[in-house]
Amino acid sequence: MTSQIKKIAVFGATGQTGRLICRQLLENQNYEVIACARTTQKLEKLKAYLDESGDRLTIRTADLNRSDDLDKIIKEVDLVVGSTSQWQDSLTLASSAVKASTHYCGTYLSNPEKWKQLRELNSTCLSQGTMIVDDCGTHPGLPAAMIRRVMLHTPIHSAWVGGKFDLEWDRLELSIETATDFMAEIQSTDPSLFVKGQWKRGYSYARQFKFQDSQKSNNCIPMLMEEIRELAQSGAVPSTGFFIAGFSPFVDYVIIPVSMLLTKMNPRASGKLLIWGLQRFASRPKCAKLQLEAEVEGSGKTVRMMVSHDDPYFITAAPVVETIRQVLSAPKPGVWTQGMFVEPEIFFDKLKQKGIDVDIQM
Ligand SMILES: NC(=O)c1ccc[n+]([C@@H]2O[C@H](COP(=O)([O-])OP(=O)(O)OC[C@H]3O[C@@H](n4cnc5c(N)ncnc54)[C@H](OP(=O)(O)O)[C@@H]3O)[C@@H](O)[C@H]2O)c1
């Protein structure tokens, strides 16, 4: 039935994340996708790669910084996805979506300034019945959803989530903008966590996580994300935080500090150094693992939830696509993080159906 067909524009469609979002969206016969990026040749390659989708995929050369390109495309669609390189793009896409009364989902990294500006759009979203959902993907994206999933059936009084992501950096075509944005994110990491109702801050709160199938424990540093801040603020759990494992000792203790020094003088050089360091010293077989360790209220027992996949970009794209499905099928108008928006039970069931390992151990 044509009335069920939803049109979705994906900005950043030729990127590592964007192309998987397009592919997974096209698995749903009720979606039509407009794939957008600035480089026509890359879009044509994408079209060839996804050719079985026939006329449900169109490609459009467009720069989101050119308002004519952007406004024209957004007017045609039910939802716009942002998966370009820089978090600032989120503000451009979200405000254009609001102007056109269209839903918006972004995969951008968690950033306090982004959230301050996105929240200013909340009242307009409420009045027009549209949604802005950002921090979609894995990290940000999954930690708060995992905690909310476990809390559906078990009252807990602490919830710590660790993440470990390995990539074949030497095989990735990373744009310099994405690397520069990534460096800025590392630099602005806020090592805060919520302990017994109080915010604590510092790398000394690092935690050891022994991820499933790993031989040894990994030292993981605290990394505050908006979804964890919201969850803590909601009073749902007295102690919570997200922690991330390092890349490799040489990258963590040499390349990143030097790149940080370079950022102020020359952000592009800093991004290039980071890419070189990751490609030379941190390339490993791909895998993404998230692990929640939660203490059950009053019993001292631990519940563990593990979510993993051998492709970090697949495990980023799949939650975005399920979030889009929930936005289009049951919108909750307003501005949301993915971690706090999604209905957690069906969300993880759907991820499991897509081939992501989801395991809860009591
Ligand atoms: N939440 C998570 O778990 C998670 C995980 C991974 C990545 N991310 C975030 O997701 C985003 C995408 O990451 P990625 O690694 O997939 O990036 P990427 O491979 O570098 O791809 C960037 C894409 O954006 C396009 N682009 C860049 N600037 C544009 C503009 N002004 N207008 C239109 N298109 C533009 C690029 O194509 P052209 O250059 O041809 O325009 C390309 O298609 C980043 O913001 C990253 O931080 C989030």
Ligand as a Chemical Component Dictionary entry (heavy atoms), coordinates in Angstrom:
data_LIG
# 
_chem_comp.id                   LIG 
_chem_comp.type                 NON-POLYMER 
_chem_comp.pdbx_formal_charge   0 
_chem_comp.three_letter_code    LIG 
# 
loop_
_chem_comp_atom.comp_id 
_chem_comp_atom.atom_id 
_chem_comp_atom.alt_atom_id 
_chem_comp_atom.type_symbol 
_chem_comp_atom.charge 
_chem_comp_atom.model_Cartn_x 
_chem_comp_atom.model_Cartn_y 
_chem_comp_atom.model_Cartn_z 
_chem_comp_atom.pdbx_ordinal 
LIG N1  N1  N 0  27.032 6.877  17.785 1  
LIG C1  C1  C 0  27.936 6.011  17.378 2  
LIG O1  O1  O 0  28.003 4.898  17.887 3  
LIG C2  C2  C 0  28.876 6.367  16.244 4  
LIG C3  C3  C 0  29.767 5.400  15.751 5  
LIG C4  C4  C 0  30.554 5.720  14.639 6  
LIG C5  C5  C 0  30.473 6.998  14.071 7  
LIG N2  N2  N 1  29.615 7.921  14.612 8  
LIG C6  C6  C 0  29.481 9.264  14.018 9  
LIG O2  O2  O 0  28.756 9.084  12.790 10 
LIG C7  C7  C 0  29.200 10.061 11.823 11 
LIG C8  C8  C 0  29.659 9.351  10.556 12 
LIG O3  O3  O 0  30.844 8.611  10.831 13 
LIG P1  P1  P 0  31.573 7.774  9.675  14 
LIG O4  O4  O 0  32.762 7.136  10.270 15 
LIG O5  O5  O -1 30.560 6.953  8.957  16 
LIG O6  O6  O 0  32.068 8.992  8.711  17 
LIG P2  P2  P 0  32.735 8.949  7.279  18 
LIG O7  O7  O 0  32.996 7.535  6.855  19 
LIG O8  O8  O 0  33.870 9.902  7.278  20 
LIG O9  O9  O 0  31.576 9.529  6.315  21 
LIG C9  C9  C 0  31.175 10.845 6.305  22 
LIG C10 C10 C 0  30.062 10.998 5.265  23 
LIG O10 O10 O 0  29.531 12.325 5.309  24 
LIG C11 C11 C 0  29.559 12.906 3.987  25 
LIG N3  N3  N 0  29.677 14.359 4.215  26 
LIG C12 C12 C 0  30.631 14.998 4.933  27 
LIG N4  N4  N 0  30.372 16.320 4.947  28 
LIG C13 C13 C 0  29.215 16.520 4.249  29 
LIG C14 C14 C 0  28.428 17.666 3.925  30 
LIG N5  N5  N 0  28.794 18.897 4.299  31 
LIG N6  N6  N 0  27.285 17.498 3.224  32 
LIG C15 C15 C 0  26.907 16.234 2.813  33 
LIG N7  N7  N 0  27.606 15.128 3.098  34 
LIG C16 C16 C 0  28.753 15.260 3.799  35 
LIG C17 C17 C 0  30.740 12.202 3.312  36 
LIG O11 O11 O 0  30.694 12.189 1.916  37 
LIG P3  P3  P 0  31.303 13.401 1.017  38 
LIG O12 O12 O 0  32.646 13.724 1.588  39 
LIG O13 O13 O 0  31.314 12.874 -0.371 40 
LIG O14 O14 O 0  30.322 14.510 1.180  41 
LIG C18 C18 C 0  30.510 10.772 3.823  42 
LIG O15 O15 O 0  29.438 10.191 3.103  43 
LIG C19 C19 C 0  30.307 10.866 12.508 44 
LIG O16 O16 O 0  29.749 12.048 13.003 45 
LIG C20 C20 C 0  30.778 9.950  13.641 46 
LIG O17 O17 O 0  31.321 10.684 14.698 47 
LIG C21 C21 C 0  28.822 7.622  15.667 48 
# 
loop_
_chem_comp_bond.comp_id 
_chem_comp_bond.atom_id_1 
_chem_comp_bond.atom_id_2 
_chem_comp_bond.value_order 
_chem_comp_bond.pdbx_ordinal 
LIG N1  C1  SING 1  
LIG C1  O1  DOUB 2  
LIG C1  C2  SING 3  
LIG C2  C3  SING 4  
LIG C2  C21 DOUB 5  
LIG C3  C4  DOUB 6  
LIG C4  C5  SING 7  
LIG C5  N2  DOUB 8  
LIG N2  C6  SING 9  
LIG N2  C21 SING 10 
LIG C6  O2  SING 11 
LIG C6  C20 SING 12 
LIG O2  C7  SING 13 
LIG C7  C8  SING 14 
LIG C7  C19 SING 15 
LIG C8  O3  SING 16 
LIG O3  P1  SING 17 
LIG P1  O4  DOUB 18 
LIG P1  O5  SING 19 
LIG P1  O6  SING 20 
LIG O6  P2  SING 21 
LIG P2  O7  DOUB 22 
LIG P2  O8  SING 23 
LIG P2  O9  SING 24 
LIG O9  C9  SING 25 
LIG C9  C10 SING 26 
LIG C10 O10 SING 27 
LIG C10 C18 SING 28 
LIG O10 C11 SING 29 
LIG C11 N3  SING 30 
LIG C11 C17 SING 31 
LIG N3  C12 SING 32 
LIG N3  C16 SING 33 
LIG C12 N4  DOUB 34 
LIG N4  C13 SING 35 
LIG C13 C14 SING 36 
LIG C13 C16 DOUB 37 
LIG C14 N5  SING 38 
LIG C14 N6  DOUB 39 
LIG N6  C15 SING 40 
LIG C15 N7  DOUB 41 
LIG N7  C16 SING 42 
LIG C17 O11 SING 43 
LIG C17 C18 SING 44 
LIG O11 P3  SING 45 
LIG P3  O12 DOUB 46 
LIG P3  O13 SING 47 
LIG P3  O14 SING 48 
LIG C18 O15 SING 49 
LIG C19 O16 SING 50 
LIG C19 C20 SING 51 
LIG C20 O17 SING 52 
# 
